Amino acid sequence: MKITTKTLLGVVLPLFMLSGCSWFGLNDDETNVIELANNMLKEQQNEHGEQIRVDMPVRINYSITRKAQIDKRMQIEFEIITEKALPILRFALKTTEGLELDGHNISPLYESLTARQVIKTEASVIPLVEDKFYLELYVISEIGEEKLAQLIRVPVAVGDYSLNNDPPARE
């Protein structure tokens, strides 16, 4: 009986500790997608360091529902349309400094998508100061051994920055 208990504790306890990390909000899926996408984007550059345009098998449209204001939540709606069947499609969201990601319903992993399938999702962000920010959407498509990555930067401009990238100082 003692050997069985020790064996059980020796096997189950480490598994419980490893799986418990995600139970406490330490989800690494999005971090891994961002790292993988950044590595793939570096590989998709020419000899001058310029990004080479790749034909992603997915189209992504977005719309912003209201004017950006400091400390006011704004919704960004995404429409994801597959152009062909995709075994795996990965997503991750990240914001630039000064823009807070308030929440989203975008899954980090979609599997077995059909051609022309439409996925509607949304994210909410809160601008913290007046400036120009970006909500960055990382996309990775996988068809067999072919993996492609794309970074979509959704601009969010607050105040005078919505009219000009470098507004004059106010008097």
Secondary structure, DSSP 8 states (H G I E B T S, - for coil): -HHHHHHHHHHHHHHHHHHHHHHTT---HHHHHHHHHHHHHHHTB-TTS-B-----SEEEEEEE-S---TT--EEEEEEEEESS-EEEEEEEEEE-TTEEEEEE---SEEEEE-TT-EEEEEEEEEE-SSSEEEEEEEEEEEETTEEEEEEEEEEEE-GGGGT-SS-----
